[in-house]
Structures are given as structure tokens and as C-alpha cells.
Amino acid sequence: MSRSMYRRRSAGQWQELIAEQADSGLSQRAFCKHKRLSLSTFSLWKRRLAGSEPEQSGESQDPSPWIDLGNLGSGESG
């Protein structure tokens, strides 16, 4: 498949496609086949926009899992 077959869509464009699928009465599979969309990508964006899966970005939306323990010293008791 050539690279020109792939198309990047914005979150707004995916939201429109998701609404269109809901109004169409078609299953996700049938809608994606008709629109020549990847079912897995469609499902991923549907979950993301529903809020059940965070969108990947440069910054994590969750707090860091690391805890700063500060300077633990050199191991000498004093």
C-alpha cells in the first residue's frame, strides 16, 4: 500500500466521523469498510474522544510515578 493512501485526521474530523457512524445505523465494521477506514483506528479514536483512553502527547497527563527521595547521603552515619 502506498503512503499516499494514508490520511491524517484531526480529533475534530474523527469526532465528525464517529457522529456520522452513529447516525448511519451501520455497525462500526460496516461503516469503516464503506468509508475505507481502519476499524482499529476508528475504535481507538472513539475511545479517546469518549474519555476512556488518554490521547498520547509529549507530556503525560497523569502525575509522575516517580518519587523524589532527595539526597540519600553517602551512606556514612554521623
PDB file of N, CA, C and O in Angstrom:
ATOM      1  N   MET A   1       0.853  -1.172   0.000  1.00  0.00           N
ATOM      2  CA  MET A   1       0.000   0.000   0.000  1.00  0.00           C
ATOM      3  C   MET A   1       0.896   1.230   0.000  1.00  0.00           C
ATOM      4  O   MET A   1       1.851   1.287   0.775  1.00  0.00           O
ATOM      5  N   SER A   2       0.622   2.192  -0.826  1.00  0.00           N
ATOM      6  CA  SER A   2       1.466   3.374  -0.909  1.00  0.00           C
ATOM      7  C   SER A   2       1.145   4.340   0.228  1.00  0.00           C
ATOM      8  O   SER A   2       0.046   4.335   0.783  1.00  0.00           O
ATOM      9  N   ARG A   3       2.107   5.146   0.548  1.00  0.00           N
ATOM     10  CA  ARG A   3       1.953   6.103   1.644  1.00  0.00           C
ATOM     11  C   ARG A   3       0.837   7.099   1.372  1.00  0.00           C
ATOM     12  O   ARG A   3       0.230   7.617   2.309  1.00  0.00           O
ATOM     13  N   SER A   4       0.561   7.371   0.115  1.00  0.00           N
ATOM     14  CA  SER A   4      -0.482   8.334  -0.221  1.00  0.00           C
ATOM     15  C   SER A   4      -1.882   7.839   0.154  1.00  0.00           C
ATOM     16  O   SER A   4      -2.841   8.611   0.134  1.00  0.00           O
ATOM     17  N   MET A   5      -1.997   6.565   0.491  1.00  0.00           N
ATOM     18  CA  MET A   5      -3.289   6.003   0.883  1.00  0.00           C
ATOM     19  C   MET A   5      -3.670   6.419   2.306  1.00  0.00           C
ATOM     20  O   MET A   5      -4.845   6.388   2.670  1.00  0.00           O
ATOM     21  N   TYR A   6      -2.677   6.808   3.108  1.00  0.00           N
ATOM     22  CA  TYR A   6      -2.928   7.167   4.496  1.00  0.00           C
ATOM     23  C   TYR A   6      -3.260   8.641   4.603  1.00  0.00           C
ATOM     24  O   TYR A   6      -2.701   9.477   3.892  1.00  0.00           O
ATOM     25  N   ARG A   7      -4.182   8.942   5.508  1.00  0.00           N
ATOM     26  CA  ARG A   7      -4.588  10.325   5.696  1.00  0.00           C
ATOM     27  C   ARG A   7      -4.656  10.615   7.189  1.00  0.00           C
ATOM     28  O   ARG A   7      -5.308   9.897   7.946  1.00  0.00           O
ATOM     29  N   ARG A   8      -3.978  11.670   7.594  1.00  0.00           N
ATOM     30  CA  ARG A   8      -4.035  12.076   8.991  1.00  0.00           C
ATOM     31  C   ARG A   8      -5.284  12.920   9.204  1.00  0.00           C
ATOM     32  O   ARG A   8      -5.604  13.797   8.401  1.00  0.00           O
ATOM     33  N   ARG A   9      -5.975  12.643  10.290  1.00  0.00           N
ATOM     34  CA  ARG A   9      -7.182  13.388  10.609  1.00  0.00           C
ATOM     35  C   ARG A   9      -7.045  14.012  11.996  1.00  0.00           C
ATOM     36  O   ARG A   9      -6.392  13.460  12.881  1.00  0.00           O
ATOM     37  N   SER A  10      -7.664  15.156  12.160  1.00  0.00           N
ATOM     38  CA  SER A  10      -7.648  15.836  13.455  1.00  0.00           C
ATOM     39  C   SER A  10      -8.687  15.177  14.371  1.00  0.00           C
ATOM     40  O   SER A  10      -9.523  14.392  13.924  1.00  0.00           O
ATOM     41  N   ALA A  11      -8.611  15.512  15.639  1.00  0.00           N
ATOM     42  CA  ALA A  11      -9.595  14.995  16.598  1.00  0.00           C
ATOM     43  C   ALA A  11     -11.006  15.423  16.186  1.00  0.00           C
ATOM     44  O   ALA A  11     -11.960  14.658  16.327  1.00  0.00           O
ATOM     45  N   GLY A  12     -11.127  16.642  15.679  1.00  0.00           N
ATOM     46  CA  GLY A  12     -12.438  17.123  15.227  1.00  0.00           C
ATOM     47  C   GLY A  12     -12.980  16.322  14.049  1.00  0.00           C
ATOM     48  O   GLY A  12     -14.176  16.036  13.978  1.00  0.00           O
ATOM     49  N   GLN A  13     -12.094  15.964  13.128  1.00  0.00           N
ATOM     50  CA  GLN A  13     -12.520  15.154  11.983  1.00  0.00           C
ATOM     51  C   GLN A  13     -12.960  13.772  12.440  1.00  0.00           C
ATOM     52  O   GLN A  13     -13.939  13.234  11.925  1.00  0.00           O
ATOM     53  N   TRP A  14     -12.239  13.185  13.413  1.00  0.00           N
ATOM     54  CA  TRP A  14     -12.648  11.873  13.934  1.00  0.00           C
ATOM     55  C   TRP A  14     -13.987  11.984  14.654  1.00  0.00           C
ATOM     56  O   TRP A  14     -14.822  11.084  14.559  1.00  0.00           O
ATOM     57  N   GLN A  15     -14.194  13.088  15.376  1.00  0.00           N
ATOM     58  CA  GLN A  15     -15.474  13.284  16.067  1.00  0.00           C
ATOM     59  C   GLN A  15     -16.620  13.326  15.060  1.00  0.00           C
ATOM     60  O   GLN A  15     -17.685  12.757  15.301  1.00  0.00           O
ATOM     61  N   GLU A  16     -16.400  13.997  13.940  1.00  0.00           N
ATOM     62  CA  GLU A  16     -17.421  14.056  12.889  1.00  0.00           C
ATOM     63  C   GLU A  16     -17.705  12.667  12.315  1.00  0.00           C
ATOM     64  O   GLU A  16     -18.863  12.309  12.096  1.00  0.00           O
ATOM     65  N   LEU A  17     -16.650  11.884  12.071  1.00  0.00           N
ATOM     66  CA  LEU A  17     -16.836  10.534  11.538  1.00  0.00           C
ATOM     67  C   LEU A  17     -17.585   9.645  12.535  1.00  0.00           C
ATOM     68  O   LEU A  17     -18.435   8.845  12.145  1.00  0.00           O
ATOM     69  N   ILE A  18     -17.266   9.790  13.809  1.00  0.00           N
ATOM     70  CA  ILE A  18     -17.934   8.993  14.846  1.00  0.00           C
ATOM     71  C   ILE A  18     -19.418   9.342  14.910  1.00  0.00           C
ATOM     72  O   ILE A  18     -20.266   8.459  15.036  1.00  0.00           O
ATOM     73  N   ALA A  19     -19.725  10.639  14.823  1.00  0.00           N
ATOM     74  CA  ALA A  19     -21.129  11.068  14.812  1.00  0.00           C
ATOM     75  C   ALA A  19     -21.839  10.562  13.560  1.00  0.00           C
ATOM     76  O   ALA A  19     -22.992  10.136  13.622  1.00  0.00           O
ATOM     77  N   GLU A  20     -21.154  10.609  12.441  1.00  0.00           N
ATOM     78  CA  GLU A  20     -21.718  10.128  11.177  1.00  0.00           C
ATOM     79  C   GLU A  20     -22.027   8.630  11.268  1.00  0.00           C
ATOM     80  O   GLU A  20     -23.070   8.176  10.797  1.00  0.00           O
ATOM     81  N   GLN A  21     -21.119   7.873  11.873  1.00  0.00           N
ATOM     82  CA  GLN A  21     -21.341   6.430  12.025  1.00  0.00           C
ATOM     83  C   GLN A  21     -22.552   6.171  12.924  1.00  0.00           C
ATOM     84  O   GLN A  21     -23.366   5.295  12.634  1.00  0.00           O
ATOM     85  N   ALA A  22     -22.668   6.926  14.003  1.00  0.00           N
ATOM     86  CA  ALA A  22     -23.795   6.738  14.924  1.00  0.00           C
ATOM     87  C   ALA A  22     -25.127   7.034  14.231  1.00  0.00           C
ATOM     88  O   ALA A  22     -26.115   6.335  14.455  1.00  0.00           O
ATOM     89  N   ASP A  23     -25.150   8.063  13.396  1.00  0.00           N
ATOM     90  CA  ASP A  23     -26.372   8.438  12.674  1.00  0.00           C
ATOM     91  C   ASP A  23     -26.685   7.510  11.510  1.00  0.00           C
ATOM     92  O   ASP A  23     -27.827   7.439  11.057  1.00  0.00           O
ATOM     93  N   SER A  24     -25.669   6.796  11.023  1.00  0.00           N
ATOM     94  CA  SER A  24     -25.840   5.979   9.820  1.00  0.00           C
ATOM     95  C   SER A  24     -26.636   4.704  10.056  1.00  0.00           C
ATOM     96  O   SER A  24     -27.244   4.165   9.132  1.00  0.00           O
ATOM     97  N   GLY A  25     -26.631   4.227  11.284  1.00  0.00           N
ATOM     98  CA  GLY A  25     -27.295   2.957  11.559  1.00  0.00           C
ATOM     99  C   GLY A  25     -26.435   1.756  11.207  1.00  0.00           C
ATOM    100  O   GLY A  25     -26.852   0.615  11.407  1.00  0.00           O
ATOM    101  N   LEU A  26     -25.231   2.001  10.681  1.00  0.00           N
ATOM    102  CA  LEU A  26     -24.314   0.917  10.327  1.00  0.00           C
ATOM    103  C   LEU A  26     -23.485   0.527  11.543  1.00  0.00           C
ATOM    104  O   LEU A  26     -23.261   1.336  12.443  1.00  0.00           O
ATOM    105  N   SER A  27     -23.036  -0.712  11.559  1.00  0.00           N
ATOM    106  CA  SER A  27     -22.088  -1.130  12.583  1.00  0.00           C
ATOM    107  C   SER A  27     -20.771  -0.406  12.324  1.00  0.00           C
ATOM    108  O   SER A  27     -20.548   0.123  11.235  1.00  0.00           O
ATOM    109  N   GLN A  28     -19.899  -0.385  13.334  1.00  0.00           N
ATOM    110  CA  GLN A  28     -18.595   0.237  13.134  1.00  0.00           C
ATOM    111  C   GLN A  28     -17.853  -0.443  11.999  1.00  0.00           C
ATOM    112  O   GLN A  28     -17.237   0.224  11.167  1.00  0.00           O
ATOM    113  N   ARG A  29     -17.908  -1.760  11.960  1.00  0.00           N
ATOM    114  CA  ARG A  29     -17.207  -2.522  10.923  1.00  0.00           C
ATOM    115  C   ARG A  29     -17.713  -2.147   9.529  1.00  0.00           C
ATOM    116  O   ARG A  29     -16.916  -1.888   8.627  1.00  0.00           O
ATOM    117  N   ALA A  30     -19.046  -2.118   9.351  1.00  0.00           N
ATOM    118  CA  ALA A  30     -19.625  -1.800   8.046  1.00  0.00           C
ATOM    119  C   ALA A  30     -19.327  -0.353   7.654  1.00  0.00           C
ATOM    120  O   ALA A  30     -19.018  -0.075   6.496  1.00  0.00           O
ATOM    121  N   PHE A  31     -19.421   0.571   8.620  1.00  0.00           N
ATOM    122  CA  PHE A  31     -19.136   1.975   8.342  1.00  0.00           C
ATOM    123  C   PHE A  31     -17.686   2.155   7.906  1.00  0.00           C
ATOM    124  O   PHE A  31     -17.406   2.846   6.926  1.00  0.00           O
ATOM    125  N   CYS A  32     -16.773   1.532   8.635  1.00  0.00           N
ATOM    126  CA  CYS A  32     -15.355   1.664   8.303  1.00  0.00           C
ATOM    127  C   CYS A  32     -15.045   1.059   6.939  1.00  0.00           C
ATOM    128  O   CYS A  32     -14.246   1.607   6.179  1.00  0.00           O
ATOM    129  N   LYS A  33     -15.670  -0.060   6.634  1.00  0.00           N
ATOM    130  CA  LYS A  33     -15.453  -0.673   5.322  1.00  0.00           C
ATOM    131  C   LYS A  33     -15.963   0.256   4.219  1.00  0.00           C
ATOM    132  O   LYS A  33     -15.303   0.444   3.197  1.00  0.00           O
ATOM    133  N   HIS A  34     -17.137   0.829   4.439  1.00  0.00           N
ATOM    134  CA  HIS A  34     -17.731   1.737   3.448  1.00  0.00           C
ATOM    135  C   HIS A  34     -16.877   2.987   3.249  1.00  0.00           C
ATOM    136  O   HIS A  34     -16.717   3.458   2.123  1.00  0.00           O
ATOM    137  N   LYS A  35     -16.326   3.528   4.346  1.00  0.00           N
ATOM    138  CA  LYS A  35     -15.527   4.755   4.294  1.00  0.00           C
ATOM    139  C   LYS A  35     -14.035   4.491   4.075  1.00  0.00           C
ATOM    140  O   LYS A  35     -13.232   5.419   3.984  1.00  0.00           O
ATOM    141  N   ARG A  36     -13.684   3.204   3.992  1.00  0.00           N
ATOM    142  CA  ARG A  36     -12.280   2.798   3.812  1.00  0.00           C
ATOM    143  C   ARG A  36     -11.400   3.322   4.961  1.00  0.00           C
ATOM    144  O   ARG A  36     -10.329   3.892   4.755  1.00  0.00           O
ATOM    145  N   LEU A  37     -11.913   3.096   6.181  1.00  0.00           N
ATOM    146  CA  LEU A  37     -11.200   3.473   7.397  1.00  0.00           C
ATOM    147  C   LEU A  37     -10.708   2.216   8.093  1.00  0.00           C
ATOM    148  O   LEU A  37     -11.292   1.143   7.940  1.00  0.00           O
ATOM    149  N   SER A  38      -9.650   2.350   8.846  1.00  0.00           N
ATOM    150  CA  SER A  38      -9.176   1.254   9.674  1.00  0.00           C
ATOM    151  C   SER A  38     -10.118   1.131  10.872  1.00  0.00           C
ATOM    152  O   SER A  38     -10.330   2.099  11.603  1.00  0.00           O
ATOM    153  N   LEU A  39     -10.676  -0.050  11.069  1.00  0.00           N
ATOM    154  CA  LEU A  39     -11.582  -0.278  12.194  1.00  0.00           C
ATOM    155  C   LEU A  39     -10.864  -0.046  13.520  1.00  0.00           C
ATOM    156  O   LEU A  39     -11.430   0.548  14.438  1.00  0.00           O
ATOM    157  N   SER A  40      -9.619  -0.511  13.624  1.00  0.00           N
ATOM    158  CA  SER A  40      -8.887  -0.347  14.882  1.00  0.00           C
ATOM    159  C   SER A  40      -8.611   1.133  15.176  1.00  0.00           C
ATOM    160  O   SER A  40      -8.692   1.558  16.328  1.00  0.00           O
ATOM    161  N   THR A  41      -8.291   1.907  14.155  1.00  0.00           N
ATOM    162  CA  THR A  41      -8.050   3.334  14.357  1.00  0.00           C
ATOM    163  C   THR A  41      -9.343   4.053  14.715  1.00  0.00           C
ATOM    164  O   THR A  41      -9.352   4.924  15.585  1.00  0.00           O
ATOM    165  N   PHE A  42     -10.421   3.695  14.055  1.00  0.00           N
ATOM    166  CA  PHE A  42     -11.736   4.276  14.356  1.00  0.00           C
ATOM    167  C   PHE A  42     -12.099   4.001  15.810  1.00  0.00           C
ATOM    168  O   PHE A  42     -12.525   4.900  16.535  1.00  0.00           O
ATOM    169  N   SER A  43     -11.926   2.745  16.231  1.00  0.00           N
ATOM    170  CA  SER A  43     -12.254   2.358  17.606  1.00  0.00           C
ATOM    171  C   SER A  43     -11.369   3.085  18.611  1.00  0.00           C
ATOM    172  O   SER A  43     -11.839   3.515  19.664  1.00  0.00           O
ATOM    173  N   LEU A  44     -10.098   3.221  18.284  1.00  0.00           N
ATOM    174  CA  LEU A  44      -9.163   3.934  19.154  1.00  0.00           C
ATOM    175  C   LEU A  44      -9.615   5.376  19.357  1.00  0.00           C
ATOM    176  O   LEU A  44      -9.666   5.855  20.489  1.00  0.00           O
ATOM    177  N   TRP A  45      -9.941   6.065  18.279  1.00  0.00           N
ATOM    178  CA  TRP A  45     -10.383   7.451  18.393  1.00  0.00           C
ATOM    179  C   TRP A  45     -11.727   7.561  19.101  1.00  0.00           C
ATOM    180  O   TRP A  45     -11.972   8.532  19.817  1.00  0.00           O
ATOM    181  N   LYS A  46     -12.586   6.589  18.910  1.00  0.00           N
ATOM    182  CA  LYS A  46     -13.878   6.626  19.605  1.00  0.00           C
ATOM    183  C   LYS A  46     -13.671   6.541  21.116  1.00  0.00           C
ATOM    184  O   LYS A  46     -14.332   7.239  21.884  1.00  0.00           O
ATOM    185  N   ARG A  47     -12.732   5.665  21.537  1.00  0.00           N
ATOM    186  CA  ARG A  47     -12.420   5.556  22.970  1.00  0.00           C
ATOM    187  C   ARG A  47     -11.749   6.835  23.472  1.00  0.00           C
ATOM    188  O   ARG A  47     -12.090   7.339  24.542  1.00  0.00           O
ATOM    189  N   ARG A  48     -10.813   7.349  22.713  1.00  0.00           N
ATOM    190  CA  ARG A  48     -10.110   8.576  23.118  1.00  0.00           C
ATOM    191  C   ARG A  48     -11.081   9.735  23.320  1.00  0.00           C
ATOM    192  O   ARG A  48     -11.028  10.440  24.328  1.00  0.00           O
ATOM    193  N   LEU A  49     -11.959   9.916  22.352  1.00  0.00           N
ATOM    194  CA  LEU A  49     -12.881  11.049  22.414  1.00  0.00           C
ATOM    195  C   LEU A  49     -13.980  10.852  23.442  1.00  0.00           C
ATOM    196  O   LEU A  49     -14.610  11.819  23.870  1.00  0.00           O
ATOM    197  N   ALA A  50     -14.216   9.611  23.841  1.00  0.00           N
ATOM    198  CA  ALA A  50     -15.184   9.334  24.900  1.00  0.00           C
ATOM    199  C   ALA A  50     -14.551   9.548  26.273  1.00  0.00           C
ATOM    200  O   ALA A  50     -15.238   9.567  27.295  1.00  0.00           O
ATOM    201  N   GLY A  51     -13.234   9.708  26.275  1.00  0.00           N
ATOM    202  CA  GLY A  51     -12.542   9.970  27.530  1.00  0.00           C
ATOM    203  C   GLY A  51     -12.050   8.738  28.252  1.00  0.00           C
ATOM    204  O   GLY A  51     -11.572   8.842  29.381  1.00  0.00           O
ATOM    205  N   SER A  52     -12.154   7.559  27.628  1.00  0.00           N
ATOM    206  CA  SER A  52     -11.724   6.340  28.306  1.00  0.00           C
ATOM    207  C   SER A  52     -10.273   5.992  28.003  1.00  0.00           C
ATOM    208  O   SER A  52      -9.724   5.056  28.585  1.00  0.00           O
ATOM    209  N   GLU A  53      -9.655   6.734  27.101  1.00  0.00           N
ATOM    210  CA  GLU A  53      -8.244   6.493  26.797  1.00  0.00           C
ATOM    211  C   GLU A  53      -7.574   7.827  26.540  1.00  0.00           C
ATOM    212  O   GLU A  53      -7.975   8.551  25.629  1.00  0.00           O
ATOM    213  N   PRO A  54      -6.553   8.171  27.330  1.00  0.00           N
ATOM    214  CA  PRO A  54      -5.909   9.468  27.113  1.00  0.00           C
ATOM    215  C   PRO A  54      -5.182   9.524  25.784  1.00  0.00           C
ATOM    216  O   PRO A  54      -4.605   8.538  25.324  1.00  0.00           O
ATOM    217  N   GLU A  55      -5.223  10.687  25.187  1.00  0.00           N
ATOM    218  CA  GLU A  55      -4.502  10.894  23.931  1.00  0.00           C
ATOM    219  C   GLU A  55      -3.018  10.988  24.233  1.00  0.00           C
ATOM    220  O   GLU A  55      -2.620  11.665  25.181  1.00  0.00           O
ATOM    221  N   GLN A  56      -2.200  10.320  23.441  1.00  0.00           N
ATOM    222  CA  GLN A  56      -0.770  10.371  23.671  1.00  0.00           C
ATOM    223  C   GLN A  56      -0.243  11.714  23.208  1.00  0.00           C
ATOM    224  O   GLN A  56      -0.572  12.190  22.121  1.00  0.00           O
ATOM    225  N   SER A  57       0.573  12.312  24.047  1.00  0.00           N
ATOM    226  CA  SER A  57       1.199  13.575  23.695  1.00  0.00           C
ATOM    227  C   SER A  57       2.581  13.602  24.312  1.00  0.00           C
ATOM    228  O   SER A  57       3.006  12.640  24.952  1.00  0.00           O
ATOM    229  N   GLY A  58       3.273  14.700  24.118  1.00  0.00           N
ATOM    230  CA  GLY A  58       4.613  14.827  24.661  1.00  0.00           C
ATOM    231  C   GLY A  58       4.639  14.804  26.179  1.00  0.00           C
ATOM    232  O   GLY A  58       5.626  14.373  26.773  1.00  0.00           O
ATOM    233  N   GLU A  59       3.571  15.262  26.812  1.00  0.00           N
ATOM    234  CA  GLU A  59       3.519  15.301  28.258  1.00  0.00           C
ATOM    235  C   GLU A  59       2.475  14.324  28.759  1.00  0.00           C
ATOM    236  O   GLU A  59       1.400  14.182  28.176  1.00  0.00           O
ATOM    237  N   SER A  60       2.808  13.655  29.847  1.00  0.00           N
ATOM    238  CA  SER A  60       1.880  12.730  30.472  1.00  0.00           C
ATOM    239  C   SER A  60       0.804  13.529  31.196  1.00  0.00           C
ATOM    240  O   SER A  60       1.101  14.559  31.802  1.00  0.00           O
ATOM    241  N   GLN A  61      -0.433  13.069  31.139  1.00  0.00           N
ATOM    242  CA  GLN A  61      -1.498  13.748  31.836  1.00  0.00           C
ATOM    243  C   GLN A  61      -1.610  13.248  33.270  1.00  0.00           C
ATOM    244  O   GLN A  61      -2.237  13.902  34.104  1.00  0.00           O
ATOM    245  N   ASP A  62      -1.017  12.111  33.566  1.00  0.00           N
ATOM    246  CA  ASP A  62      -1.018  11.569  34.915  1.00  0.00           C
ATOM    247  C   ASP A  62       0.191  12.099  35.663  1.00  0.00           C
ATOM    248  O   ASP A  62       1.211  12.426  35.055  1.00  0.00           O
ATOM    249  N   PRO A  63       0.079  12.184  36.992  1.00  0.00           N
ATOM    250  CA  PRO A  63       1.261  12.575  37.744  1.00  0.00           C
ATOM    251  C   PRO A  63       2.373  11.552  37.555  1.00  0.00           C
ATOM    252  O   PRO A  63       2.119  10.386  37.256  1.00  0.00           O
ATOM    253  N   SER A  64       3.575  11.997  37.731  1.00  0.00           N
ATOM    254  CA  SER A  64       4.731  11.125  37.554  1.00  0.00           C
ATOM    255  C   SER A  64       4.688   9.978  38.549  1.00  0.00           C
ATOM    256  O   SER A  64       4.366  10.192  39.718  1.00  0.00           O
ATOM    257  N   PRO A  65       5.010   8.756  38.106  1.00  0.00           N
ATOM    258  CA  PRO A  65       5.033   7.620  39.035  1.00  0.00           C
ATOM    259  C   PRO A  65       6.300   7.603  39.878  1.00  0.00           C
ATOM    260  O   PRO A  65       6.459   6.744  40.745  1.00  0.00           O
ATOM    261  N   TRP A  66       7.207   8.555  39.626  1.00  0.00           N
ATOM    262  CA  TRP A  66       8.466   8.612  40.357  1.00  0.00           C
ATOM    263  C   TRP A  66       8.319   9.500  41.581  1.00  0.00           C
ATOM    264  O   TRP A  66       7.613  10.508  41.561  1.00  0.00           O
ATOM    265  N   ILE A  67       8.997   9.107  42.638  1.00  0.00           N
ATOM    266  CA  ILE A  67       9.014   9.881  43.871  1.00  0.00           C
ATOM    267  C   ILE A  67      10.428  10.386  44.091  1.00  0.00           C
ATOM    268  O   ILE A  67      11.381   9.607  44.076  1.00  0.00           O
ATOM    269  N   ASP A  68      10.565  11.694  44.295  1.00  0.00           N
ATOM    270  CA  ASP A  68      11.872  12.279  44.550  1.00  0.00           C
ATOM    271  C   ASP A  68      12.255  12.001  46.006  1.00  0.00           C
ATOM    272  O   ASP A  68      11.614  12.501  46.930  1.00  0.00           O
ATOM    273  N   LEU A  69      13.290  11.211  46.197  1.00  0.00           N
ATOM    274  CA  LEU A  69      13.743  10.885  47.545  1.00  0.00           C
ATOM    275  C   LEU A  69      14.814  11.854  48.027  1.00  0.00           C
ATOM    276  O   LEU A  69      15.337  11.711  49.132  1.00  0.00           O
ATOM    277  N   GLY A  70      15.130  12.820  47.212  1.00  0.00           N
ATOM    278  CA  GLY A  70      16.131  13.794  47.603  1.00  0.00           C
ATOM    279  C   GLY A  70      17.513  13.158  47.672  1.00  0.00           C
ATOM    280  O   GLY A  70      17.767  12.121  47.061  1.00  0.00           O
ATOM    281  N   ASN A  71      18.390  13.791  48.419  1.00  0.00           N
ATOM    282  CA  ASN A  71      19.747  13.289  48.586  1.00  0.00           C
ATOM    283  C   ASN A  71      19.735  12.226  49.685  1.00  0.00           C
ATOM    284  O   ASN A  71      19.430  12.531  50.838  1.00  0.00           O
ATOM    285  N   LEU A  72      20.061  10.999  49.339  1.00  0.00           N
ATOM    286  CA  LEU A  72      20.053   9.911  50.319  1.00  0.00           C
ATOM    287  C   LEU A  72      21.353   9.835  51.093  1.00  0.00           C
ATOM    288  O   LEU A  72      21.512   8.958  51.942  1.00  0.00           O
ATOM    289  N   GLY A  73      22.276  10.723  50.823  1.00  0.00           N
ATOM    290  CA  GLY A  73      23.530  10.749  51.546  1.00  0.00           C
ATOM    291  C   GLY A  73      24.539   9.771  50.962  1.00  0.00           C
ATOM    292  O   GLY A  73      24.269   9.075  49.983  1.00  0.00           O
ATOM    293  N   SER A  74      25.695   9.739  51.584  1.00  0.00           N
ATOM    294  CA  SER A  74      26.781   8.893  51.058  1.00  0.00           C
ATOM    295  C   SER A  74      26.877   7.557  51.794  1.00  0.00           C
ATOM    296  O   SER A  74      27.783   6.768  51.527  1.00  0.00           O
ATOM    297  N   GLY A  75      25.967   7.303  52.700  1.00  0.00           N
ATOM    298  CA  GLY A  75      25.994   6.044  53.431  1.00  0.00           C
ATOM    299  C   GLY A  75      26.771   6.140  54.733  1.00  0.00           C
ATOM    300  O   GLY A  75      26.844   5.163  55.478  1.00  0.00           O
ATOM    301  N   GLU A  76      27.351   7.294  55.022  1.00  0.00           N
ATOM    302  CA  GLU A  76      28.087   7.475  56.274  1.00  0.00           C
ATOM    303  C   GLU A  76      27.120   7.857  57.376  1.00  0.00           C
ATOM    304  O   GLU A  76      26.242   8.696  57.175  1.00  0.00           O
ATOM    305  N   SER A  77      27.274   7.253  58.523  1.00  0.00           N
ATOM    306  CA  SER A  77      26.426   7.641  59.647  1.00  0.00           C
ATOM    307  C   SER A  77      27.109   8.774  60.390  1.00  0.00           C
ATOM    308  O   SER A  77      28.337   8.818  60.469  1.00  0.00           O
ATOM    309  N   GLY A  78      26.349   9.659  60.916  1.00  0.00           N
ATOM    310  CA  GLY A  78      27.050  10.757  61.506  1.00  0.00           C
ATOM    311  C   GLY A  78      26.364  11.415  62.539  1.00  0.00           C
ATOM    312  O   GLY A  78      26.883  12.374  63.111  1.00  0.00           O
TER     313      GLY A  78
END
